[in-house]
Amino acid sequence: MKKTIIFILFLTGFQFTEAQYTVNGNATQTSCNCYTLTPDLATQSGTVWNNNQIDLNQSFEFTFKVFLGCSDANGADGMAFVLQPISTSVGGTGSGMGYGGISPAIAVTLDTYQNSDVANDPPYDHIAIQLNGDVNHANANTITPLTPISAFSDNVEDCQDHYLTIIWDAGLKNMIVYFDNQERLNVEFDFVANVLGGNSMVYWGFTGATGALHNLQKFCTPLTPSFYFLPSQKRCANTPVTFYDSTISFNGSVQKRYWNFGDGSPIDSVSVNPIHTYSSPGSYNVTYTVIGIDGCEQLYPQTVVIGDKPVAGFSITGNCNNLGIQFTDTSHVNIGTINQWYWNLDNAGLTSTDPHPFSLYTSSGPKNIKFVVTTLEGCTSDTLYKTIEVGVNANAALTPLNAVCENDNSFQLSGGSPVSSIALGTGVYAGNGVNASTGFFNPQDAGVGIHNITYTFTTVSGCTTSSSQSITVNPVPVDVNAGPSLSISAGVGISLQGSGTGTSYLWSPTTGLLGFNSLTPSANPSQTTIYTLTVQNQFGCSNSDSMILTVNQPCFNPSKIFTPNFDGYNDKWIVFDATCIHHVEATVYNRYGSMVYYSKDYQNNWDGTYNNKPLPDATYYFVLNVVDNNGIRITRKGNVTIMR
């Protein structure tokens, strides 16, 4: 992967007598301020040295752009930023990164290959401050801990440019190294005393090398011309305009500047921050050229807009007091961009800097408006004075209406001043004629959904005001069913079979019901009743359905005593009326719990015998399982007495 490291150099107190670099070995100059240390070939070595010595008794800040190659697994070996006092020679190849063996020297090494056998390298791309051409991390010449080059990735051979900044504080003897604006190394060390033998004058440069594995490795010293304008300054025709230089160079200075203002005026090659006056508005192509201390030249072309005076203007929407007036900016300018507004709205001292202000006037009559606009270029219009007339507003009364249900009756919505129209959505809904004073809203006609109702009120003076309201018509439950109408015998309970989708349920009347707020309550009324099920949904809307529960006179009434003496009267045990009972299963027990009679389908025909022999007079216990004509199953238990 391709990697780039960027160093921008800011120097204070240094004087460069020559703009010259010495290029050694396989290194080449690729542009005026960019150099290749090694091509992407095996066994390469290159160095680039600045021929002007610097003094380490003075502080500096360098920032360079560097490129560490595009191959990770098969890439090697890295580069070093070196300070050394002796010569500007080429270094060796391979794991020494072109720095190995240079002594005395200080280097910030960017090692992109793991040479664990000879240099005790970690597996990730690493950065270190190493002394005297010794790149072995196990030796005392490495004065910083093992550190990844990047704070974001173990790999910087990523075909990308990166920024590396080296800051030397001569007073504190402190060196800090940043990579891509993240601090990586920080060490206090007296390099002059402990490495250079008291000699503070050194050359600076870059070394790089490859071995059996290789990468393209290069660096640049930046030269970036630019200029800016102060936020508050004017850039208008016939007004002096100051151009403020903000050029960045590797040593904080440039050799020469040339300003071409784009209007045919002479080139300014003297001023750092020139002042120029344009005689007419327009867009001008300004070219700023700088020549660095090393002779490199860079251009900064920039289009500069010189504005003219804007013309202020506005329109209004609405003209009634207590309803407010919307002001709309209609100003224009031929050259430039309007970005500031000032209004005096003649309303109890009210002013505004909004392009389209809104003002509520509590009184009618003439209002004297003052309006000024200013462009992005600082050009200001003449003040516009304009009088508007504020009329007496209509009484736009609109009664608030909460959400309604689709089966609600109509609602009265408005009142007050005469209404010229009442509209529902996009079509006229009610009050189609003039002089309508009220309107009605019928949810049943409107349908489910959101309906925007707008009223327009007009006074005799022609002051028109509108009022609007959004009303939501909610759906009602559509699947409410109270179930089929049923018949029961008096005293025989039944479960009603209601259904419906909702959040609450209610049966009415509640007489004879158990669980009247459920879909299936138990019902045992004493007389025929019409029951109504009401289901309410999450919108608070409800729907109802009814059923009839018919109560028949008792048809299931087992006799308490019968006299089986064969006199033709009360000789059989009568249990039910066959007109309303469909089926009876009967079981009879004596007082000892022994079954003395059983019939799966009893027909009111037991004569008090057991095994064809009369049972003694006594009281017996019975269990009856009954199915009535509605299919309702019930069980009855009780006593019956045989008395002959």
C-alpha positions in Angstrom: 0.0 0.0 0.0 1.1 3.5 -0.7 2.2 5.8 2.2 2.9 9.5 2.4 4.4 11.5 5.3 4.2 15.3 5.2 6.5 17.6 7.0 5.8 21.4 7.1 8.9 23.3 8.4 8.6 26.5 10.4 12.0 27.9 11.4 12.7 30.8 13.7 16.0 32.6 13.7 17.6 30.6 10.9 19.3 32.2 7.9 19.8 30.1 4.7 22.8 31.3 2.6 22.0 29.0 -0.3 18.9 27.3 -1.6 20.5 24.0 -2.4 20.2 20.3 -1.6 22.7 17.6 -2.2 21.1 14.5 -3.7 23.0 11.2 -3.3 22.9 7.6 -4.4 19.6 6.4 -5.9 17.7 9.6 -4.8 16.3 11.9 -7.4 14.6 15.2 -7.5 11.0 14.7 -8.9 9.8 18.3 -8.7 11.2 21.6 -7.4 10.5 20.7 -3.8 9.9 16.9 -3.9 12.5 14.1 -3.8 12.4 10.3 -4.3 14.8 8.6 -1.8 14.4 5.1 -3.3 12.6 3.9 -6.4 10.5 0.7 -6.0 13.6 -1.5 -6.6 15.7 -3.8 -4.5 19.0 -2.8 -2.8 18.6 1.0 -3.2 20.0 3.8 -1.0 19.5 7.5 -1.3 20.0 10.6 0.8 18.9 14.3 0.3 20.7 16.9 2.5 20.0 20.6 2.9 23.4 22.3 2.4 22.7 24.9 5.1 23.5 24.0 8.6 21.2 24.9 11.4 22.0 25.6 15.1 20.5 23.2 17.7 20.8 26.0 20.3 17.8 27.5 18.5 14.3 25.9 18.5 12.6 24.7 15.3 9.4 23.2 14.0 9.6 21.1 10.8 6.6 19.5 9.1 7.2 17.4 5.9 5.1 15.4 3.5 6.5 11.9 3.1 5.4 8.8 1.1 6.4 5.3 2.4 5.3 3.1 -0.4 2.4 1.0 -1.5 3.5 -2.6 -0.6 3.0 -3.8 3.0 3.9 -7.5 3.2 6.7 -7.3 0.5 7.7 -3.7 1.2 10.9 -2.3 2.9 12.7 -0.8 4.6 11.9 2.8 5.6 13.4 6.2 5.9 14.8 8.5 8.5 15.0 12.3 9.2 18.6 12.9 10.2 20.5 15.6 12.0 24.4 15.2 11.6 27.3 17.6 11.5 29.9 16.0 9.3 29.0 15.5 5.7 26.2 15.1 3.1 27.1 11.6 1.9 24.9 8.6 1.0 24.1 5.9 3.6 23.9 2.1 3.3 21.2 -0.1 1.9 18.8 -2.5 3.7 17.7 -2.4 7.3 19.7 0.7 8.2 17.2 2.8 6.2 20.3 4.7 4.7 21.0 6.0 8.2 22.9 3.0 9.5 26.5 3.8 10.4 26.2 7.7 10.2 27.8 8.9 13.4 27.5 11.2 15.3 23.9 11.7 14.3 20.3 12.0 15.6 17.5 10.4 13.6 13.7 10.0 13.7 13.4 6.6 12.0 10.3 5.4 10.2 10.9 1.7 10.0 8.5 -0.2 7.8 10.0 -3.7 8.0 10.6 -6.2 10.9 14.3 -7.0 11.1 13.9 -9.0 14.3 17.3 -10.7 14.1 19.5 -7.7 13.7 17.5 -4.8 15.0 15.0 -6.3 17.4 12.1 -4.7 15.5 8.5 -5.2 16.4 6.1 -6.6 13.8 4.3 -3.3 13.2 5.6 -0.2 11.4 7.4 1.7 14.1 8.9 5.1 14.9 11.8 5.9 17.1 14.6 8.4 17.9 17.9 6.6 17.4 21.4 7.9 17.8 24.7 7.5 15.9 23.5 5.4 13.0 22.4 2.5 15.3 19.0 1.1 14.5 19.0 -1.8 17.0 16.1 -1.3 19.4 17.9 -3.4 22.0 20.8 -0.9 22.3 21.0 2.3 24.4 21.2 4.4 21.2 17.4 4.0 20.9 16.1 6.6 23.4 12.3 6.1 22.9 10.1 3.1 23.6 8.7 0.9 20.8 5.9 2.9 19.2 3.7 2.4 16.1 4.3 5.0 13.5 0.5 5.7 13.2 -2.0 6.0 16.0 -4.6 4.6 13.7 -3.0 1.7 11.9 -0.1 -0.8 12.2 0.6 -0.3 8.5 1.7 3.0 6.9 2.8 1.6 3.6 -0.7 2.4 2.4 -0.2 4.5 -0.8 -1.3 7.6 1.2 0.3 10.9 2.1 0.9 11.4 5.9 2.1 14.4 8.0 5.1 14.1 10.3 6.0 17.1 12.5 9.3 17.4 14.5 9.4 20.1 17.2 12.7 20.9 19.0 12.7 23.1 22.1 16.3 24.2 22.5 15.7 25.6 26.0 14.0 22.4 27.4 16.2 20.1 25.3 12.9 18.5 24.3 12.0 16.8 21.0 8.3 15.9 20.2 7.3 14.0 17.1 3.8 14.0 15.6 2.5 11.7 12.9 -0.7 12.7 11.2 -1.2 15.3 13.9 -1.0 12.6 16.7 1.9 12.8 19.2 4.0 9.7 18.9 7.4 10.5 20.6 8.3 12.9 23.4 11.8 12.9 24.9 14.1 15.3 26.8 17.7 14.8 25.8 20.8 17.0 25.4 21.8 16.0 21.8 24.5 18.7 21.6 26.3 17.6 24.8 25.6 13.8 24.7 25.8 13.1 20.9 27.5 15.9 19.1 30.3 16.6 21.5 29.3 20.2 22.1 28.9 21.1 18.4 25.4 22.5 17.8 25.7 23.1 14.1 24.1 20.2 12.0 22.9 19.4 8.5 19.3 18.1 8.2 18.1 15.7 5.6 16.4 12.4 4.7 17.8 9.0 4.1 16.1 5.9 2.7 17.0 2.4 1.7 15.6 -0.9 0.5 17.0 -4.5 0.6 15.7 -7.7 -0.9 12.2 -6.2 -0.4 11.5 -2.7 -1.6 9.1 0.3 -1.8 8.8 3.7 -3.4 9.9 6.2 -0.7 9.8 10.0 -1.1 9.4 13.3 0.7 8.4 17.0 0.0 9.1 20.4 1.6 5.9 22.3 1.2 5.5 25.8 -0.4 1.8 26.8 -0.3 1.0 30.4 -1.2 -2.4 31.9 -0.1 -4.1 35.0 1.0 -7.2 36.0 2.9 -9.5 38.9 3.8 -10.6 40.0 7.2 -14.3 39.2 7.9 -15.1 42.9 8.5 -13.3 44.5 5.5 -15.1 45.9 2.5 -14.4 44.6 -1.0 -16.3 47.2 -3.0 -15.5 49.3 -6.1 -13.5 52.4 -5.4 -12.7 51.2 -1.9 -9.1 50.1 -0.9 -8.9 46.4 -0.4 -6.1 44.8 1.7 -4.8 41.3 0.7 -3.4 39.5 3.7 -0.6 37.0 2.9 -0.9 33.5 4.6 1.7 31.6 2.7 3.2 28.4 4.3 6.8 27.5 3.5 9.2 25.0 4.9 11.3 27.6 6.6 8.7 30.2 7.3 10.0 32.7 4.6 9.9 33.2 0.9 12.4 34.8 -1.5 10.0 36.8 -3.7 6.3 37.6 -4.1 4.3 38.7 -7.2 0.7 40.0 -7.0 -1.4 40.2 -10.2 -4.7 41.8 -9.3 -6.4 40.7 -12.5 -7.5 44.2 -13.6 -4.6 45.1 -15.8 -2.8 47.1 -13.1 1.0 46.7 -12.7 2.4 43.6 -10.9 3.2 44.3 -7.2 6.5 42.6 -6.3 7.2 44.6 -3.2 4.3 44.3 -0.7 3.6 41.4 1.6 0.1 42.6 2.4 -0.7 44.8 -0.6 -3.6 47.4 -0.7 -5.4 47.7 -4.0 -8.4 49.7 -5.3 -10.6 48.4 -8.1 -12.3 51.1 -10.2 -15.4 49.0 -11.1 -17.2 46.0 -9.7 -16.7 42.5 -11.1 -15.1 39.2 -10.7 -11.3 39.4 -11.0 -8.8 36.5 -11.4 -6.1 37.3 -8.9 -2.8 35.3 -9.2 -0.4 35.3 -6.2 3.1 33.8 -7.1 5.7 33.1 -4.5 9.3 31.9 -4.9 10.7 29.9 -2.0 14.2 30.2 -0.5 15.3 27.2 -2.5 14.1 28.8 -5.8 10.8 26.8 -6.1 7.8 28.7 -7.4 4.2 28.1 -6.7 1.0 29.9 -7.8 -2.3 30.6 -6.0 -5.0 31.6 -8.4 -8.2 32.9 -6.7 -11.3 34.7 -8.1 -12.1 37.8 -6.0 -15.5 39.5 -6.3 -15.5 43.2 -6.0 -19.1 44.2 -5.4 -21.2 47.2 -6.3 -23.9 49.0 -4.2 -27.1 46.9 -3.8 -30.6 48.4 -4.2 -32.9 47.8 -1.2 -36.6 46.8 -1.8 -39.3 44.8 -0.1 -42.9 43.6 -0.4 -45.5 42.8 2.2 -48.1 40.1 2.7 -51.1 41.0 4.9 -52.3 44.4 6.0 -54.3 44.0 9.2 -53.5 44.9 12.7 -53.3 42.1 15.4 -52.7 39.5 12.6 -49.2 40.5 11.6 -47.5 41.6 8.4 -44.9 39.4 6.6 -42.1 41.5 5.0 -40.3 39.9 2.1 -36.9 41.2 0.9 -36.8 42.0 -2.8 -33.5 43.8 -2.9 -31.0 43.1 -5.7 -27.3 43.7 -6.6 -25.5 43.3 -9.9 -22.2 42.1 -8.5 -22.0 40.5 -5.1 -24.2 38.6 -2.6 -26.6 40.3 -0.1 -26.0 38.7 3.3 -27.1 41.4 5.8 -30.4 43.1 6.4 -31.5 45.9 8.8 -35.1 46.9 9.3 -36.7 49.6 11.4 -40.3 48.5 11.4 -41.9 51.5 13.1 -43.5 49.3 15.8 -42.5 50.5 19.3 -38.8 50.6 18.3 -38.8 47.1 16.8 -35.9 46.3 14.5 -34.8 43.2 12.7 -31.8 41.7 10.9 -33.9 38.9 9.3 -34.3 38.9 5.5 -38.0 38.3 5.8 -39.2 39.6 9.2 -42.8 39.3 10.6 -44.2 42.1 12.6 -47.5 42.2 14.6 -49.0 45.7 14.8 -51.6 46.3 17.5 -52.8 49.6 15.9 -53.9 50.5 12.5 -52.7 53.4 10.3 -49.5 54.4 8.4 -46.2 52.8 9.4 -42.9 54.3 8.2 -40.4 51.5 7.3 -36.6 52.0 7.0 -34.6 49.3 5.2 -30.9 48.8 4.5 -29.0 45.8 3.0 -25.3 45.0 2.8 -23.5 42.5 0.6 -20.9 39.8 1.5 -18.4 42.1 0.0 -19.3 44.8 2.6 -21.2 47.1 0.1 -24.2 48.9 1.7 -27.3 50.2 -0.1 -28.9 53.6 0.4 -31.6 53.6 3.1 -35.0 52.8 1.7 -37.9 54.8 3.3 -41.4 53.4 2.6 -44.8 53.9 4.2 -47.3 51.0 4.5 -50.9 51.2 5.6 -52.1 48.8 8.4 -55.9 48.2 8.3 -58.4 47.1 10.9 -58.5 43.3 11.0 -61.4 41.0 10.9 -62.4 38.9 13.9 -61.1 35.6 12.8 -62.7 33.4 15.4 -62.3 29.7 14.9 -63.5 27.3 17.6 -60.9 24.7 18.4 -62.0 21.2 17.8 -60.3 18.1 19.0 -60.0 14.8 17.2 -63.4 13.3 16.3 -64.8 10.0 15.1 -66.3 9.1 11.8 -69.7 8.3 13.2 -70.0 11.6 15.1 -72.7 14.2 14.3 -71.8 17.6 12.8 -69.9 20.2 14.8 -70.2 24.0 14.6 -66.7 25.4 13.9 -66.7 29.1 13.7 -68.3 32.4 14.6 -67.5 36.1 14.7 -67.0 38.4 11.7 -68.7 37.6 8.4 -67.1 34.6 6.7 -66.4 34.9 3.0 -65.6 31.1 2.6 -65.2 27.9 4.5 -63.0 25.3 2.8 -62.3 21.7 3.7 -59.1 20.5 2.2 -59.0 21.6 -1.4 -62.7 21.9 -2.0 -65.4 24.2 -0.6 -67.2 22.4 2.1 -69.7 24.7 3.8 -70.5 28.4 3.9 -70.0 28.7 0.1 -71.7 32.1 -0.1 -70.6 35.4 1.3 -72.1 36.6 4.7 -72.0 33.1 6.2 -71.4 33.6 9.9 -71.1 29.9 11.0 -69.9 26.7 9.5 -70.5 23.0 10.3 -68.2 20.0 10.0 -69.8 16.6 9.5 -67.3 13.7 10.1 -69.7 11.2 8.5 -69.5 13.1 5.2 -65.8 13.9 5.5 -64.4 10.4 6.0 -61.4 9.1 7.9 -58.2 11.2 7.8 -56.7 14.7 8.4 -58.9 17.5 7.1 -57.5 21.1 6.8 -60.4 23.5 7.3 -59.6 27.1 6.3 -61.8 30.2 6.9 -61.4 33.5 5.2 -62.7 36.6 7.0 -63.1 39.9 5.3 -64.1 43.2 6.9 -66.0 46.0 5.1 -62.8 47.9 4.8 -61.3 45.0 2.8 -58.9 43.7 5.5 -58.9 39.9 4.9 -57.7 37.4 7.5 -57.7 33.6 7.3 -57.8 31.1 10.1 -57.2 27.4 9.8 -57.6 24.2 11.8 -56.6 20.6 11.2 -59.1 18.1 12.3 -58.4 14.4 12.5 -61.4 12.1 11.8 -60.6 8.7 13.4 -62.0 5.4 12.4 -64.5 3.4 14.5 -64.3 -0.3 15.1 -65.9 -2.0 12.2 -66.1 -5.6 13.4 -68.3 -5.2 16.5 -70.8 -8.1 16.8 -72.9 -8.8 19.9 -73.5 -12.4 18.7 -76.7 -14.2 17.8 -79.9 -13.7 19.7 -80.5 -16.6 22.2 -83.2 -18.2 24.3 -82.7 -19.6 27.8 -84.9 -20.9 30.5 -85.4 -18.8 33.6 -82.6 -19.4 36.1 -80.4 -21.0 33.5 -77.2 -18.9 32.8 -75.5 -18.5 29.4 -72.3 -17.0 28.0 -72.8 -14.2 25.5 -70.6 -14.5 22.4 -69.6 -10.9 21.5 -66.6 -10.0 19.3 -64.7 -6.9 18.1 -61.3 -5.3 17.9 -60.7 -2.5 20.5 -59.1 -1.5 23.7 -62.3 -1.6 26.0 -65.6 -3.3 26.0 -69.0 -2.6 27.7 -72.4 -4.4 27.7 -75.5 -2.6 28.6 -77.7 -2.9 30.5 -75.5 -4.6 33.1 -78.5 -6.3 34.8 -78.1 -10.0 35.0 -74.5 -9.8 33.6 -71.3 -11.0 35.2 -68.2 -9.6 33.5 -70.0 -6.9 31.6 -66.7 -5.3 30.5 -65.6 -8.4 28.6 -66.6 -9.8 25.2 -68.1 -12.9 26.6 -69.9 -12.1 29.9 -72.1 -14.6 31.8 -75.8 -13.7 31.5 -78.7 -14.9 33.7 -81.4 -12.3 33.6 -84.9 -12.8 35.0 -86.6 -11.6 31.9 -86.0 -11.1 28.2 -83.4 -8.4 27.7 -81.8 -6.5 24.7 -78.1 -6.4 25.4 -75.9 -3.9 23.5 -72.1 -4.4 23.1 -70.0 -1.2 22.7 -66.3 -1.5 21.6 -64.0 1.4 21.9 -60.6 1.6 20.0 -57.3 3.4 20.8 -58.6 6.7 19.3 -61.5 6.8 21.7 -64.0 6.0 19.0 -66.7 3.4 19.6 -69.2 1.3 17.7 -72.1 -0.9 19.0 -74.2 -4.0 18.2 -77.1 -5.6 20.0 -78.7 -9.0 20.5 -81.9 -10.3 22.2 -81.7 -12.8 25.1 -85.1 -14.4 25.4 -85.9 -15.8 28.9 -88.5 -18.6 28.9 -90.5 -19.7 31.9 -88.9 -22.6 33.8 -89.0 -25.8 31.8 -86.5 -27.7 33.9 -87.9 -28.2 37.4 -87.4 -31.7 38.9 -90.3 -32.6 41.3 -89.3 -32.9 44.9 -91.8 -35.7 45.8 -93.6 -38.4 43.7 -96.0 -41.2 44.8 -95.6 -44.3 42.7 -98.7 -46.2 44.1 -100.2 -46.7 40.6 -103.2 -44.6 41.3 -102.6 -42.7 38.1 -101.6 -39.6 39.9 -98.0 -38.5 40.5 -96.7 -42.0 39.8 -93.6 -40.9 37.8 -90.7 -38.6 38.6 -91.2 -35.5 36.4 -88.0 -33.6 35.6 -88.4 -31.4 32.6 -90.6 -29.9 29.9 -89.7 -31.5 26.6 -90.5 -28.3 24.7 -87.3 -26.6 25.9 -85.1 -29.5 27.1 -83.3 -31.5 24.5 -81.6 -34.2 26.5 -81.3 -35.4 30.2 -78.9 -37.9 31.7 -80.3 -39.0 35.2 -78.6 -40.8 38.1 -80.2 -41.5 41.5 -78.4 -42.7 44.7 -79.8 -43.9 48.1 -78.6 -42.5 51.4 -75.7 -45.0 51.4 -74.4 -43.7 48.1 -75.5 -46.7 46.1 -76.9 -46.0 42.6 -80.5 -47.2 42.5 -81.4 -45.7 39.1 -79.6 -44.5 35.9 -80.9 -43.4 32.5 -78.7 -42.0 29.7 -81.7 -40.5 28.0 -84.3 -39.8 30.7 -87.9 -39.4 29.5 -89.8 -38.5 32.8 -90.6 -42.2 33.3 -89.0 -43.5 36.5 -91.6 -45.2 38.8 -89.4 -45.6 41.9 -88.3 -49.2 41.2 -84.9 -50.7 41.2 -84.4 -54.0 39.4 -88.2 -54.0 38.9 -88.8 -53.9 42.7 -90.3 -51.0 44.5 -87.8 -48.9 46.5 -88.7 -48.1 50.1 -90.1 -44.7 50.9 -87.2 -42.5 51.6 -85.3 -39.4 50.3 -82.9 -40.1 47.5 -80.0 -38.0 45.9 -79.9 -37.2 42.2 -77.5 -35.8 39.6 -78.9 -34.5 36.3 -76.8 -33.6 33.2 -79.1 -31.5 31.0 -78.7 -30.1 27.4 -81.3 -27.5 26.5 -82.5 -26.6 23.0 -79.8 -23.9 22.7 -77.2 -26.6 23.2 -76.3 -25.2 26.7 -75.1 -27.9 29.1 -75.9 -27.7 32.8 -75.7 -30.0 35.8 -78.3 -30.1 38.6 -78.0 -31.9 41.9 -80.7 -32.3 44.6 -83.0 -34.6 46.5 -86.2 -36.4 45.6 -88.6 -38.2 48.0 -90.5 -41.4 47.3 -93.8 -41.5 49.3 -96.4 -44.2 48.6 
